[in-house]
């Protein structure tokens, strides 16, 4: 089974490799991915939160958008200020990882849209056919489905969810067919529909966008408004 290399780790690997002037092949990067990941976890290189725009591709910091059909748009924003960072090399690595993943699945589940340098940052935009492909490719937790299906997956809503006014809600009031998102990334979250409840530490940027970067729980639960 292939080792899954997340897009964020790809960007970080390039930064670490260039910083130490190590010039290895993509295969060498993948063989050492877990060692590099452990090192990278010690540094706060992933930016959380999101901008005020309703378009996730315009987000100032790392964020995802989940569409009504379950598709995911991911925007990763990272520091890219060092003169020795190579944008073309990073694009090549991402393209190769995406191609390998799609080939292993026999269909195009992921599309690398672009990586653009903006001032001192790089913005990487990816699209995923569904939440499952996003979760697997990036080796993270991401569920989007009914409250009933969420419970069947073994998840339990915390009693600390709040509405946009900060008022604590009664979990028992949530309908079985109400849509719930479960994710472990503490980043910006955008959605196709209005958000009813989110973790208490969330920063609300309108009714379809919350910043989860300050959430303390291991998992973030976002409940959408009932139809």
Buried (B, 14 or more C-beta within 10 A) or exposed (E): EEEBBBBBBBBBBBBBBBEEEEEEEBEEBBEBBEEBBEEBEEEEBBBBBBBEBBEBBEBBBBBBBBBEEBBBBBBBBBEBEEEEBEEEBBBEBBEBBBEBBBEEBEEEBBEBBEBEEEEEBBBBBBBBBBBBBBBBBBEEBBBBBBBEBBEEEEBEBEEBBBBBEEEEBEBEEBEEEBBBBBBBBBBBBBBBBEBBBBBBBBBBBEBBBBBBBEBEBEBBBBBBEEE
